[in-house]
Amino acid sequence: MRSRNFIVGIILVTAGVAGLVYSMPIVSGAMSLKSKAEPAALGKAPIPSLPSSDFAIFGIEIASIPALIAGTALMAYGQSNRSAR
């Protein structure tokens, strides 16, 4: 039987990965469409910004990162807690 921390960690990691899988193609597509034709190597490319309709998607991406970190920490703690018994 796995510890409760390990199970909660798996749920958080799954939610974090799902959030990134959902939001990253949308954010990267919006950023690439927003940038102009000037190559970035020349230093003349404008900094791409998200359209105002994609701020909620960007929030999902930002919220997924702490879920991954917390889930990984809980999984490690749950595994070490279980093996210590």
MODELLER restraints for C-alpha pairs under 7 A, 6 or more apart:
rsr = mdl.restraints
at = mdl.atoms
rsr.add(forms.Gaussian(group=physical.xy_distance, feature=features.Distance(at['CA:3:A'], at['CA:78:A']), mean=5.65, stdev=0.5))
rsr.add(forms.Gaussian(group=physical.xy_distance, feature=features.Distance(at['CA:3:A'], at['CA:82:A']), mean=6.30, stdev=0.5))
rsr.add(forms.Gaussian(group=physical.xy_distance, feature=features.Distance(at['CA:5:A'], at['CA:74:A']), mean=5.38, stdev=0.5))
rsr.add(forms.Gaussian(group=physical.xy_distance, feature=features.Distance(at['CA:5:A'], at['CA:75:A']), mean=6.29, stdev=0.5))
rsr.add(forms.Gaussian(group=physical.xy_distance, feature=features.Distance(at['CA:5:A'], at['CA:78:A']), mean=4.79, stdev=0.5))
rsr.add(forms.Gaussian(group=physical.xy_distance, feature=features.Distance(at['CA:6:A'], at['CA:74:A']), mean=5.85, stdev=0.5))
rsr.add(forms.Gaussian(group=physical.xy_distance, feature=features.Distance(at['CA:6:A'], at['CA:75:A']), mean=4.24, stdev=0.5))
rsr.add(forms.Gaussian(group=physical.xy_distance, feature=features.Distance(at['CA:6:A'], at['CA:78:A']), mean=4.46, stdev=0.5))
rsr.add(forms.Gaussian(group=physical.xy_distance, feature=features.Distance(at['CA:6:A'], at['CA:79:A']), mean=6.36, stdev=0.5))
rsr.add(forms.Gaussian(group=physical.xy_distance, feature=features.Distance(at['CA:9:A'], at['CA:71:A']), mean=3.80, stdev=0.5))
rsr.add(forms.Gaussian(group=physical.xy_distance, feature=features.Distance(at['CA:9:A'], at['CA:72:A']), mean=6.06, stdev=0.5))
rsr.add(forms.Gaussian(group=physical.xy_distance, feature=features.Distance(at['CA:9:A'], at['CA:74:A']), mean=4.82, stdev=0.5))
rsr.add(forms.Gaussian(group=physical.xy_distance, feature=features.Distance(at['CA:9:A'], at['CA:75:A']), mean=4.73, stdev=0.5))
rsr.add(forms.Gaussian(group=physical.xy_distance, feature=features.Distance(at['CA:10:A'], at['CA:71:A']), mean=6.21, stdev=0.5))
rsr.add(forms.Gaussian(group=physical.xy_distance, feature=features.Distance(at['CA:10:A'], at['CA:75:A']), mean=6.62, stdev=0.5))
rsr.add(forms.Gaussian(group=physical.xy_distance, feature=features.Distance(at['CA:12:A'], at['CA:67:A']), mean=5.38, stdev=0.5))
rsr.add(forms.Gaussian(group=physical.xy_distance, feature=features.Distance(at['CA:12:A'], at['CA:68:A']), mean=6.31, stdev=0.5))
rsr.add(forms.Gaussian(group=physical.xy_distance, feature=features.Distance(at['CA:12:A'], at['CA:71:A']), mean=4.71, stdev=0.5))
rsr.add(forms.Gaussian(group=physical.xy_distance, feature=features.Distance(at['CA:13:A'], at['CA:67:A']), mean=6.28, stdev=0.5))
rsr.add(forms.Gaussian(group=physical.xy_distance, feature=features.Distance(at['CA:13:A'], at['CA:68:A']), mean=4.79, stdev=0.5))
rsr.add(forms.Gaussian(group=physical.xy_distance, feature=features.Distance(at['CA:13:A'], at['CA:71:A']), mean=4.91, stdev=0.5))
rsr.add(forms.Gaussian(group=physical.xy_distance, feature=features.Distance(at['CA:13:A'], at['CA:72:A']), mean=6.62, stdev=0.5))
rsr.add(forms.Gaussian(group=physical.xy_distance, feature=features.Distance(at['CA:16:A'], at['CA:64:A']), mean=4.26, stdev=0.5))
rsr.add(forms.Gaussian(group=physical.xy_distance, feature=features.Distance(at['CA:16:A'], at['CA:65:A']), mean=6.40, stdev=0.5))
rsr.add(forms.Gaussian(group=physical.xy_distance, feature=features.Distance(at['CA:16:A'], at['CA:67:A']), mean=5.19, stdev=0.5))
rsr.add(forms.Gaussian(group=physical.xy_distance, feature=features.Distance(at['CA:16:A'], at['CA:68:A']), mean=5.09, stdev=0.5))
rsr.add(forms.Gaussian(group=physical.xy_distance, feature=features.Distance(at['CA:19:A'], at['CA:60:A']), mean=6.18, stdev=0.5))
rsr.add(forms.Gaussian(group=physical.xy_distance, feature=features.Distance(at['CA:19:A'], at['CA:61:A']), mean=6.22, stdev=0.5))
rsr.add(forms.Gaussian(group=physical.xy_distance, feature=features.Distance(at['CA:19:A'], at['CA:64:A']), mean=5.63, stdev=0.5))
rsr.add(forms.Gaussian(group=physical.xy_distance, feature=features.Distance(at['CA:20:A'], at['CA:61:A']), mean=5.60, stdev=0.5))
rsr.add(forms.Gaussian(group=physical.xy_distance, feature=features.Distance(at['CA:20:A'], at['CA:64:A']), mean=6.29, stdev=0.5))
rsr.add(forms.Gaussian(group=physical.xy_distance, feature=features.Distance(at['CA:23:A'], at['CA:57:A']), mean=5.80, stdev=0.5))
rsr.add(forms.Gaussian(group=physical.xy_distance, feature=features.Distance(at['CA:23:A'], at['CA:60:A']), mean=6.73, stdev=0.5))
rsr.add(forms.Gaussian(group=physical.xy_distance, feature=features.Distance(at['CA:23:A'], at['CA:61:A']), mean=5.83, stdev=0.5))
rsr.add(forms.Gaussian(group=physical.xy_distance, feature=features.Distance(at['CA:27:A'], at['CA:58:A']), mean=6.75, stdev=0.5))
rsr.add(forms.Gaussian(group=physical.xy_distance, feature=features.Distance(at['CA:30:A'], at['CA:50:A']), mean=6.34, stdev=0.5))
rsr.add(forms.Gaussian(group=physical.xy_distance, feature=features.Distance(at['CA:31:A'], at['CA:48:A']), mean=5.52, stdev=0.5))
rsr.add(forms.Gaussian(group=physical.xy_distance, feature=features.Distance(at['CA:31:A'], at['CA:49:A']), mean=6.27, stdev=0.5))
rsr.add(forms.Gaussian(group=physical.xy_distance, feature=features.Distance(at['CA:31:A'], at['CA:50:A']), mean=6.18, stdev=0.5))
rsr.add(forms.Gaussian(group=physical.xy_distance, feature=features.Distance(at['CA:34:A'], at['CA:48:A']), mean=5.62, stdev=0.5))
rsr.add(forms.Gaussian(group=physical.xy_distance, feature=features.Distance(at['CA:34:A'], at['CA:49:A']), mean=6.81, stdev=0.5))
rsr.add(forms.Gaussian(group=physical.xy_distance, feature=features.Distance(at['CA:35:A'], at['CA:46:A']), mean=6.33, stdev=0.5))
rsr.add(forms.Gaussian(group=physical.xy_distance, feature=features.Distance(at['CA:35:A'], at['CA:47:A']), mean=6.92, stdev=0.5))
rsr.add(forms.Gaussian(group=physical.xy_distance, feature=features.Distance(at['CA:35:A'], at['CA:48:A']), mean=5.06, stdev=0.5))
rsr.add(forms.Gaussian(group=physical.xy_distance, feature=features.Distance(at['CA:36:A'], at['CA:45:A']), mean=6.64, stdev=0.5))
rsr.add(forms.Gaussian(group=physical.xy_distance, feature=features.Distance(at['CA:36:A'], at['CA:46:A']), mean=6.80, stdev=0.5))
rsr.add(forms.Gaussian(group=physical.xy_distance, feature=features.Distance(at['CA:38:A'], at['CA:44:A']), mean=6.14, stdev=0.5))
rsr.add(forms.Gaussian(group=physical.xy_distance, feature=features.Distance(at['CA:38:A'], at['CA:45:A']), mean=5.04, stdev=0.5))
rsr.add(forms.Gaussian(group=physical.xy_distance, feature=features.Distance(at['CA:39:A'], at['CA:45:A']), mean=5.76, stdev=0.5))
